[in-house]
Amino acid sequence: MPEPIQLPPQAQQLLLQMQSFQQQLQSVMLQKETMHIQKIELEGAKAELEKAGEREEVYKVVGPLLVRGAKTELKKEIEEKLETIVLRAKSVDKQEEKLKEKLKESQQKLQEIFKSLAPQGEHRHAPDSEGMGTEAE
């Protein structure tokens, strides 16, 4: 039975970085989901507001209260919130792509380290970004 290989400090550091990137990516994905839900809710509110007649009273929630508001003002407020969410979503998408790229680069570096550790002709399994083994030569 072969002895377990001690990972070089560089590989250990890469694994820690990858773990951090994965945690950041999970956080970004959660933000995206939250913004998507907010966008759907705002689009629904906007649609309902557009159905309301010009003379109908409309209300908005302010904390625990319902406050009467002008339809045009409420519509403007909703459109501004939608615009803000769309801009934030673009920013979060960029974050997600950067994190995925960092994960991919780290995985490739780690695979190179594992290749250099493997004796000639022997195959080792290097962890991929999901912690699953991929065959490295």
N, C-alpha and C positions, 0 to 999 in steps of 0.2 A: 504494500500500500504506500503510495507516494506521500511525502510530507506536504502539508499545506504550504502554499507559497505566501511569503510575507509581502504584502503590497508595498511598493516603494512610496515614499512620502508624496511624490507628485500624483500618483494614482489615488491615494487617500484624499488629497486635496481636491482632485477633480470630482471624486464621488461626493464630497461634501458640497461642492459648488453645484453639481447636478441636482442634489437633493434640494438645495436652496432655490434653484431655478424652477424645479417642479412645484414647490410650495408657492412661489410667486405666480406661476402659471395657473394654479388652482384658484388663487385669489383673484386673478384677472378674469378667469372664466366665470367666477361668481359675480363679479362686477358686471360683466356683459349680460348675464342672465337677469340681474336686477334691473339694469337699464332697459332691457328688452321688455320686461314686464311693465315698467313705468311708461314706456313708449306706447304699448298697447292700451294701457289705461287712459293715457292722455288722448290718443286717437279716438277712443270710444267716447270720451267726454266731449271732444271737439265735434264729433258726429252728432251727438245728442243735442249739443248747443245749437248746431246749425238747423236742426229740426224744429227748434223752438221758434215760435212766432215772435215778431218784433215787439209785441206788446206783452208777451208772457213774462212773468217774473222768473228770474233765474237766481240760483244761489250757489255759493261755494263754501267749502268746508274750511274753517279757520280754527285749528285746534279742535276743541269739543263743540264748536258753534257752527251753525249754518248762517251765513251772512248774505243778504241780498246784494246783488251786483248788477251792473249794466252788462247786457249781453256783449256789446262790442269790447268792453274792457276785459271781460272774462275770456273772450275769444282771443284777444291779443295776448293775454297772460298765458293761455294754453299754448299758443303758437311759439311764444318765447321759450317756454319750458321744453317744448318739442325740439326746437332748434338747439338748445343747450344739450339735451340728451344726445342728439345726433352728433354734435361736435365731440362730446365726451366719448361716445362709442367709437368714433374714428381714432381718437387718441388711444383708447384701450385696445383696439385692433392692432395698432402699431406696436404697443407694448407686447401683446401676445405674439406677434410675428418675431420680434426681437428675442423674446425668451425662447421660442421654439428654435430659432437659429442658434442661440447660445447652447441650448441643450444638444443640438445636433453636432456642433463643433466639439463640445466636451466629450460626447460619445465617441466621435472619431478619434480624438486624442487618446482617450482611454483604450480604445481598441488597438491603437498603435503601441501603447505601452504593453498591453497583453501579448501582442505579437512578438515584441522584443523579449518578453520573459519566457515565451514558449520555446523549448528546445526544438531544433530543426526537425521537421516531419511530424511533430506532435501538435494536436489541435487543442485549444483551450476555448472556453466559453466566456466571452466578455459580456457584462450586463449592458442591455440597451436602455433607452430612456424610460422604459416602463418597468425596469428591473428584471426583465426576462433575458435569458441568455441568447446570444447570437453567436454563431460559430465564427471564430477568428483563426486565421492560419498563421 
